[in-house]
Amino acid sequence: MDDNKNKSKFYFNNKEIALLAAFFVLLLADNFIWALGPMVGNVVYGVVEGIILIVASIVIGKKYTMITLGFVRTLAEFIIAGAFVGSLTAFSYIICAVFLEVILMTYNPYGESLKINVIGSAVYGIISRIVFLGVSMTFYGMVLPNSLLAFMVIVPTISFAIGGFIGTSFGKRVKKVLFSV
């Protein structure tokens, strides 16, 4: 089958499925950043996750990449997230993936625009924190001061945008290396 013909359909070949699996593992592994604590985690997590997401969108380069990663990650986090803050917070991944997917689809080729990637990553960051905090506060009764709430929304938005910026140049290099072989 011609891969170019299927770019707009929900179709991934074997190489792309392997790449999706690799990026999925990286997304799960970046949760260990939270072991550094909430202050460091809030800053570093967004940069690393933003890089991984944008590199995945550039390297795979097909529509529905973010939706696929978001869906699989939501399923995995739904199982393991109960140990941290509760399973309902896992839904933030699919919600964020939908927003990022819509933003990335606005530019052709998929994931290649620096401006779109930075905006998409920033939106991913703000949505992820709002959903996470909303679920944590509404369903689990978490109470936080307003200054901490602002910190937990603003800082990840900026760090995800930085991750999107770095991920764009890094993703283009990774794509060049992977497809030059």
Residue pairs with C-beta under 8 A, 6 or more apart in sequence:
1 11
1 13
3 13
7 61
7 62
7 63
8 63
10 63
10 64
11 62
12 20
12 60
12 62
12 68
16 60
16 62
19 56
19 59
19 60
20 56
20 60
20 65
20 68
20 69
20 72
23 52
23 55
23 56
23 59
23 60
23 69
24 69
24 72
24 73
24 76
26 52
27 49
27 52
27 53
27 69
27 73
28 73
28 76
30 45
30 48
30 49
30 52
33 40
33 41
33 44
33 45
33 48
34 41
34 45
34 84
35 41
36 44
42 151
42 152
42 155
42 156
42 159
43 155
43 159
44 159
45 156
45 159
46 125
46 155
46 156
46 157
46 158
46 159
46 160
46 162
46 163
47 159
47 160
47 162
47 163
47 166
48 163
49 160
49 163
50 121
50 124
50 125
50 159
50 160
50 161
50 162
50 163
50 164
50 166
50 167
51 163
51 164
51 166
51 167
51 170
52 163
52 167
53 66
53 69
53 100
53 121
53 124
53 163
53 164
53 167
54 111
54 117
54 120
54 121
54 163
54 164
54 167
54 168
54 170
54 171
55 167
55 170
55 171
55 174
56 65
56 66
56 69
56 171
57 65
57 66
57 104
57 110
57 111
57 117
57 171
58 111
58 112
58 167
58 168
58 171
58 172
58 174
58 175
59 171
59 174
59 175
59 178
61 109
61 110
61 111
61 112
61 175
62 110
63 101
63 105
63 110
64 101
65 101
65 110
65 111
66 97
66 98
66 100
66 101
66 104
67 94
67 97
67 98
67 101
69 97
70 93
70 94
70 95
70 96
70 97
70 98
70 100
70 101
71 94
71 97
73 90
73 93
73 94
73 97
74 90
74 91
74 93
74 94
74 97
77 89
77 90
77 93
78 87
78 90
78 91
79 87
81 87
81 89
81 90
85 132
85 136
85 140
85 142
86 135
86 136
86 139
86 140
88 135
88 139
88 140
89 131
89 132
89 135
89 136
91 131
91 135
92 127
92 128
92 131
92 132
92 135
93 128
95 127
95 131
96 124
96 127
96 128
96 131
99 120
99 123
99 124
99 127
100 120
100 121
100 123
100 124
103 116
103 119
103 120
103 123
104 110
104 111
104 116
104 117
104 120
106 116
107 113
107 116
111 117
111 171
112 172
114 165
114 168
117 164
117 165
117 167
117 168
118 161
118 164
118 165
118 168
119 161
119 164
120 164
121 160
121 161
121 163
121 164
121 165
121 167
122 157
122 158
122 160
122 161
122 164
124 160
125 156
125 157
125 158
125 159
125 160
125 161
126 153
126 156
126 157
126 160
128 156
128 160
129 152
129 153
129 156
129 157
130 153
133 142
133 144
133 149
133 152
133 153
136 142
137 143
137 144
144 152
